[in-house]
Amino acid sequence: MGRDSVKIGIWLEQTTVEAGDVLKVRRENLSIRNQQELARGVQLLVVGKELTCIEREREQHQLDGAPKFDRASSSIVHLDLPLHSFPFGSLPPDKYSYPIIWPLPPNLPSTMLDKVTHKGRGSSCEIRYKITAYLDKDGSTPYSLELSHSVSLRVLGASTKQRADPMVFPLEEFNSRIGVRD
């Protein structure tokens, strides 16, 4: 089976949404050419991640002089939604289209990227979201990149006034919590 025998694409109504809004996928298209494609179904994957990278201070005994980084990531949201299943496990050549409406969780934090340099060291923190449509061939993840299409989603999180328990710190306390020293 050639790479061009299956094409999948996804188009969002809006690439910027508010937390708690409805995600509207204008359409998701699946095109099967030439021959019957074996598949269990079409899935929509909604992923939100927080990524942090902190450059550590170099140790005196460090010989190579290369910067050392602490990296962490955590999942904010991971929804793997079935859009359509194929009861006979295969699709005949044709074009398929699936419009999608899905409510987003109301407590999602905003998409953001912050890079900071302090005393020659760099750190970054990022929250990002991605929507991926993919053809589920055998029920296993990760999905094949050849049989998927992804788009970025910008989320505007709920404001602190809308949250039940906003956290407010004086600047000095905030700096001491994150380890900034003057």
QUIKADA-V405268 format. One record per residue. RES is the residue in one small letter. PSI is psi as a letter, one per 30 degrees, with the letter a starting at -180 (none if undefined). OMEGA is omega in degrees with one decimal (none if undefined). Layout:
((RES PSI OMEGA) (RES PSI OMEGA))
//
This chain:
((m k 179.7) (g l -179.9) (r f -175.4) (d g -178.1) (s f 178.9) (v k 174.5) (k k 176.5) (i k -179.8) (g l 179.7) (i k 179.5) (w k 179.9) (l k 172.2) (e e 178.8) (q k 176.9) (t f 174.3) (t k -179.6) (v l 174.7) (e k 175.7) (a k -179.4) (g f 176.7) (d l 176.5) (v k 175.5) (l k -179.4) (k j 175.0) (v j -176.8) (r e 174.1) (r l 171.1) (e k -177.1) (n k 174.9) (l k -178.7) (s k 178.1) (i k -179.7) (r l 168.3) (n e -173.3) (q l 179.3) (q k -177.8) (e k 176.3) (l k -179.4) (a l 176.2) (r e -178.8) (g a 176.9) (v k -177.3) (q l 172.2) (l k -178.3) (l k 177.6) (v j -175.4) (v k 172.1) (g k -177.9) (k k 169.7) (e k -178.4) (l k 180.0) (t k 177.2) (c k -178.8) (i k 176.3) (e k -179.1) (r l 175.0) (e k -179.6) (r k 178.3) (e k 179.7) (q e -176.7) (h f -178.9) (q k -173.4) (l e -172.6) (d f 178.0) (g g 179.7) (a k 178.6) (p k 177.6) (k k -176.1) (f k 168.7) (d k -179.3) (r k 176.6) (a k 173.2) (s k 176.4) (s l -178.1) (s k 175.9) (i e 177.8) (v k 176.6) (h j 179.7) (l k 176.6) (d j -169.2) (l k 174.7) (p k 178.8) (l e -179.3) (h k 176.6) (s l -179.8) (f j -171.8) (p f -179.1) (f g 175.2) (g g 178.3) (s l 179.5) (l k 173.1) (p l 177.5) (p k -179.3) (d l 172.6) (k k -177.8) (y k 179.3) (s k -178.0) (y j 172.4) (p k -173.8) (i k 170.8) (i k -176.3) (w k 178.2) (p k 175.6) (l k 176.6) (p k -176.9) (p f -174.8) (n g 179.6) (l k 174.0) (p l -178.6) (s k 169.7) (t k -180.0) (m l 173.2) (l k 179.8) (d k 176.9) (k k -176.6) (v k 172.5) (t k 180.0) (h k -179.8) (k h 176.1) (g f 178.9) (r k -178.2) (g k 176.7) (s l 177.5) (s l 175.9) (c k -176.2) (e k 169.2) (i k -178.4) (r l -178.3) (y k 180.0) (k k 175.7) (i k -179.1) (t k 170.2) (a k -179.9) (y l 176.9) (l j -179.2) (d j -175.8) (k e -173.3) (d g 178.0) (g g -180.0) (s k 171.9) (t l 9.3) (p l 179.9) (y l 177.9) (s k 178.3) (l f 178.9) (e f -175.6) (l h -178.5) (s l 174.4) (h k -176.5) (s k 172.6) (v k 177.0) (s k 178.9) (l k 176.2) (r k -178.8) (v k 171.7) (l j -176.4) (g l 177.2) (a k 179.6) (s l -179.4) (t f 177.3) (k f -179.3) (q f -178.6) (r k -177.8) (a e -174.8) (d i 179.9) (p k 178.3) (m k 180.0) (v k 179.5) (f k 168.4) (p l -175.0) (l e -178.4) (e e 179.7) (e e 178.9) (f e 179.0) (n e -179.6) (s e 178.2) (r e -178.6) (i g 172.3) (g g 177.5) (v k 177.4) (r k 177.1) (d none none))
//
